[in-house]
């Protein structure tokens, strides 16, 4: 390996295997050298002036970083792309999306580009080597391009993983979410209508609660409610609960509730809660997503048979 290749290899290692034309020229390369590397298929051109070393197909993360590098130093991954970079619940590594904090910048091909004048350095960070909007700014912007349910799932996941807090998110929303800020209204409604209790531990919990809300059955519900025995000891924490009627609603996602051991644990806990006077309703993903009318009918049946204690 010659000295130029060694220098470029070290630069690419810090940028997910990517090089820019500026990187190459500063290291002593030339446009002729770039053309030779492309012709020999040592590199691939992902954007104007941005190259991927090697011959393997680019990953989504590499395409996202390439777009940021091509758009200039004031461009960051944002909106749906930022949700994916932060691994927030419901996000997918699909669309390449940027926000540029300047009126004019190169427009990379194959990307969704937003321009904004509502910008502050606090909104920019680097995560997984990608320049990206902060978690708070990501959640504000996400409401402009995603349905409310996906925004709610991302918000609860951010709170649950302690990437931000409701107070910090509301403060940033108050600072940038004024008139004309797309997405601010969706996020504000999500925050204002959060149930009492702790953040959701899974997207399935959010989906279940959203279904109950659609049919007006979410009044008085607490999320991740701690149930105690007569001595005050915590014996269970249920996904959703109506403490007045002593009804517990459990979202049995496939990740934690499909093994034999998990089913036995759930059965033992349900028997304990029933001995304390609670009614437990369990829901599967298939029922809530594909047969919601059955889930709602079961809840209504229990509500009709229950009276506040």
URFENNOR-V364638 format. One record per backbone hydrogen bond with DSSP energy under -0.5 kcal/mol. NH is the residue of the N-H (numbers start at 0). CO is the residue of the C=O. E is the energy in kcal/mol with one decimal. If there is no record, write none. Layout:
NH_CO_E + NH_CO_E
This chain:
5_1_-2.1 + 6_2_-2.1 + 7_3_-2.5 + 8_4_-2.4 + 9_5_-1.8 + 10_6_-1.9 + 11_7_-2.8 + 12_8_-1.8 + 13_9_-0.7 + 13_10_-1.1 + 14_11_-1.5 + 16_11_-3.1 + 17_11_-0.6 + 17_14_-1.4 + 18_50_-2.6 + 20_48_-2.2 + 23_19_-2.1 + 24_20_-2.6 + 25_21_-2.5 + 26_22_-1.4 + 27_24_-1.2 + 28_23_-2.9 + 33_29_-2.1 + 34_30_-2.5 + 35_31_-2.0 + 36_32_-2.2 + 37_33_-2.2 + 38_34_-2.4 + 39_35_-2.2 + 40_37_-1.1 + 41_36_-2.4 + 42_36_-1.3 + 43_51_-2.1 + 45_43_-0.7 + 45_49_-1.8 + 46_49_-1.4 + 49_46_-2.2 + 50_18_-3.4 + 51_43_-3.4 + 52_16_-2.7 + 52_50_-0.5 + 53_41_-3.1 + 62_58_-2.1 + 63_59_-2.3 + 64_60_-2.3 + 65_61_-2.6 + 66_62_-1.8 + 67_63_-1.9 + 68_64_-2.6 + 69_65_-2.2 + 70_66_-1.9 + 71_67_-1.0 + 74_71_-1.6 + 75_98_-2.2 + 76_130_-3.1 + 77_96_-1.5 + 80_77_-1.4 + 81_77_-0.8 + 82_78_-1.9 + 83_79_-1.8 + 84_80_-2.4 + 85_81_-2.4 + 86_83_-1.0 + 87_82_-2.4 + 90_87_-2.2 + 93_91_-1.7 + 96_94_-0.6 + 97_111_-2.9 + 98_75_-2.4 + 99_113_-2.9 + 100_73_-2.1 + 100_98_-0.5 + 101_99_-0.8 + 107_105_-0.8 + 110_107_-0.7 + 111_95_-2.5 + 112_110_-0.6 + 113_97_-2.3 + 113_111_-0.5 + 115_99_-1.8 + 118_116_-1.5 + 122_119_-2.6 + 123_120_-1.7 + 124_131_-2.5 + 126_129_-2.3 + 129_126_-1.9 + 131_124_-2.8 + 132_76_-2.1 + 133_122_-2.1 + 137_133_-2.8 + 138_134_-2.3 + 139_135_-1.7 + 140_136_-2.7 + 141_137_-2.2 + 142_138_-0.8 + 142_139_-0.6 + 143_140_-2.0 + 144_141_-1.6 + 145_141_-1.4 + 150_146_-1.9 + 151_147_-2.7 + 152_148_-2.2 + 153_149_-2.3 + 154_150_-2.6 + 155_151_-2.6 + 156_152_-2.0 + 157_153_-2.3 + 158_154_-2.3 + 159_155_-2.8 + 160_156_-2.3 + 161_158_-1.1 + 162_157_-2.5 + 163_157_-1.0 + 168_164_-2.4 + 169_165_-2.5 + 170_166_-2.1 + 171_167_-2.1 + 172_168_-2.3 + 173_169_-2.3 + 174_170_-1.4 + 175_171_-2.1 + 176_172_-2.5 + 180_177_-2.0 + 181_179_-1.0 + 183_180_-1.4 + 186_182_-2.1 + 187_183_-2.5 + 188_184_-2.0 + 189_185_-2.1 + 190_186_-2.4 + 191_187_-2.5 + 192_188_-1.8 + 193_190_-1.2 + 195_220_-0.8 + 197_222_-1.7 + 205_201_-1.1 + 206_202_-2.3 + 207_203_-2.6 + 208_204_-2.3 + 209_205_-2.3 + 210_206_-2.0 + 211_207_-2.0 + 212_208_-2.2 + 213_209_-2.1 + 214_210_-1.1 + 215_212_-1.6 + 216_211_-3.2 + 220_217_-1.7 + 221_240_-2.7 + 222_195_-3.2 + 223_238_-2.9 + 224_237_-1.4 + 226_224_-0.5 + 226_235_-3.1 + 228_232_-2.4 + 231_228_-1.7 + 234_226_-2.9 + 235_226_-1.4 + 237_224_-2.2 + 239_248_-1.9 + 240_221_-2.1 + 241_246_-2.8 + 242_240_-0.7 + 245_241_-1.4 + 246_241_-1.7 + 247_278_-3.1 + 248_239_-3.2 + 249_247_-0.5 + 249_280_-2.7 + 251_249_-0.9 + 251_282_-2.8 + 252_250_-1.5 + 255_252_-0.7 + 256_252_-1.4 + 257_253_-0.5 + 262_258_-2.3 + 263_259_-2.2 + 264_260_-2.1 + 265_261_-2.5 + 266_262_-2.3 + 267_263_-2.4 + 268_264_-2.2 + 269_265_-2.5 + 270_266_-2.3 + 271_267_-1.9 + 272_268_-2.5 + 273_269_-2.6 + 274_270_-1.7 + 275_271_-0.8 + 275_272_-0.7 + 276_273_-1.4 + 277_272_-2.4 + 278_245_-2.6 + 279_277_-0.5 + 280_247_-3.0 + 282_249_-2.5 + 284_251_-0.6 + 287_283_-2.2 + 288_284_-2.7 + 289_285_-2.3 + 290_285_-0.8 + 290_286_-1.2 + 293_290_-1.1 + 294_290_-1.3 + 295_291_-2.5 + 296_292_-2.1 + 297_293_-2.1 + 298_294_-2.0 + 299_295_-2.6 + 300_296_-2.0 + 301_297_-2.0 + 302_298_-2.5 + 303_299_-2.4 + 304_300_-1.4 + 305_301_-0.9 + 305_302_-0.5 + 308_243_-2.5
